[in-house]
Amino acid sequence: MKLYLVIRLRGRMGIAPELLDTMNRLNLPRKHNAALITDTPSNIGMLNKAVDYITWGEITKGSLVDLLKKRGRLAGDERITKESLKKAGMGTFEALAGRIMEEGKVPAPIKRTFRLTPPSGGFKGHVMRHIGSGGELGYRGSAINDLIQRMI
């Protein structure tokens, strides 16, 4: 089972209602939000439907640890700290990232949507074109880890 990090790159204007529903099902309500999903057939179908608004790829454990440390939030929009992880019985950030990679889902007290900033240095391509034609949208494989490091 692969774990994908999906990032929404485009906003709400001019988007069809069915596509808004798909974005909400992917836990991507706003621009520059990220979510972790597995490679089930229904999830892949949703990615293909929303390909004109998102980018995705396989996340590594190191990038997942950085994402949880800097952008992970608990209920009430509180940051995740080492103390809160120990209190919830999840161990360290590395252990939590390993558990997420194995299970394919984020555990209950942690929010499933990660709010990111625009990438430092800007996007390398156009945000309304696909990867193959010099843009940023669509499947990017392991290059998602470079983008996430700039957006954290």
C-alpha positions as a printed Julia matrix, in Angstrom:
152×3 Matrix{Float64}:
   0.0    0.0     0.0
   1.37   3.39   -1.04
   0.79   6.56    0.94
   0.29   9.68   -1.15
   0.51  13.3    -0.07
  -2.03  15.37   -1.99
  -1.74  19.18   -2.16
  -4.44  21.49   -3.49
  -2.85  24.21   -5.63
  -5.85  26.06   -7.03
  -8.64  27.95   -5.29
 -12.44  27.85   -5.33
 -13.37  30.16   -8.2
 -15.12  28.54  -11.15
 -15.06  25.03   -9.72
 -17.97  22.65  -10.38
 -20.08  21.51   -7.39
 -19.2   17.83   -8.0
 -15.52  18.74   -7.88
 -16.02  20.69   -4.64
 -17.52  17.54   -3.15
 -14.53  15.51   -4.35
 -12.12  18.02   -2.8
 -13.98  17.84    0.51
 -13.85  14.03    0.43
 -10.08  14.29   -0.11
  -9.87  16.65    2.94
  -8.69  19.53    0.76
 -11.16  22.37    1.45
  -8.81  25.25    0.58
  -5.81  26.23   -1.5
  -2.42  25.1    -0.09
  -4.01  22.35    2.04
  -2.45  18.89    2.11
  -3.82  15.48    3.06
  -2.52  11.91    3.24
  -4.39   9.21    1.32
  -3.78   5.59    0.35
  -3.84   4.1    -3.14
  -7.29   2.5    -3.02
  -9.21   2.46   -6.33
 -11.78   4.99   -5.07
  -9.04   7.4    -3.94
  -7.2    7.06   -7.26
 -10.49   7.82   -9.04
 -10.94  10.98   -6.98
  -7.35  12.04   -7.73
  -7.93  11.57  -11.46
 -11.18  13.55  -11.25
  -9.52  16.48   -9.44
  -6.25  16.39  -11.39
  -6.75  19.96  -12.68
  -6.6   21.37   -9.14
  -4.14  19.19   -7.2
  -0.71  17.6    -7.24
   0.32  14.39   -5.5
   3.12  11.89   -5.01
   4.62   9.31   -2.64
   5.79  10.86    0.63
   8.9    9.62    2.44
   9.09   9.01    6.17
  11.49  11.94    6.7
   9.16  14.39    4.97
   6.22  13.03    6.94
   8.1   13.59   10.22
   8.85  17.2     9.21
   5.21  17.74    8.18
   3.92  16.42   11.51
   6.41  18.48   13.54
   5.81  21.78   11.8
   2.25  21.61   10.44
   0.49  18.88   12.42
  -2.37  20.05   14.62
  -4.54  18.49   17.32
  -8.21  19.2    17.95
  -8.6   22.83   18.97
  -5.84  23.81   16.53
  -3.06  23.1    19.03
   0.41  22.18   17.83
   1.62  18.63   18.25
   4.36  18.51   20.9
   6.45  15.68   22.3
   4.46  15.94   25.54
   1.11  15.66   23.74
   2.37  12.61   21.82
   3.5   10.91   25.03
   0.22  11.79   26.73
  -1.74  10.2    23.86
   0.55   7.15   23.92
   1.97   7.62   20.43
   5.68   7.8    21.31
   7.86  10.04   19.17
   7.3   11.82   15.87
   9.29   9.1    14.09
   7.15   6.35   15.65
   3.98   8.23   14.7
   5.2    8.64   11.11
   6.01   4.92   10.94
   2.54   4.08   12.24
   0.91   6.36    9.65
   3.01   4.81    6.85
   1.94   1.28    7.93
  -1.74   1.94    8.59
  -2.29   4.48    5.83
  -4.32   6.87    7.99
  -3.76   9.61   10.54
  -4.7    8.61   14.12
  -7.77  10.15   15.76
  -6.58  13.15   17.8
  -4.57  14.59   14.89
  -6.3   16.63   12.18
  -6.24  15.03    8.73
  -5.73  18.31    6.85
  -2.39  20.12    6.97
  -2.35  23.85    6.23
   0.73  24.85    4.24
   2.28  28.09    3.05
   3.04  28.94   -0.57
   6.42  27.46   -1.54
   9.5   29.51   -0.75
  11.02  30.55   -4.04
   7.64  30.2    -5.73
   6.36  27.49   -8.0
   8.76  26.38  -10.72
   6.01  26.03  -13.31
   2.58  27.42  -14.07
  -0.17  26.48  -11.58
  -2.77  25.93  -14.31
  -0.74  23.44  -16.37
   0.16  19.82  -15.8
   3.63  18.52  -15.0
   4.14  17.21  -18.54
   3.55  20.63  -20.09
   5.7   22.73  -17.78
   3.24  23.16  -14.94
   2.68  22.02  -11.37
  -0.53  19.96  -11.49
  -0.88  16.18  -11.51
   1.19  13.23  -10.38
   4.81  14.08   -9.54
   6.07  10.94   -7.8
   8.82  11.4    -5.23
   9.33  15.04   -6.3
   6.45  15.86   -3.94
   9.0   15.68   -1.1
  10.95  18.64   -2.54
   7.74  20.68   -2.87
   6.59  19.85    0.67
   9.95  20.91    2.14
   9.49  24.32    0.51
   5.86  24.62    1.64
   6.38  23.7     5.31
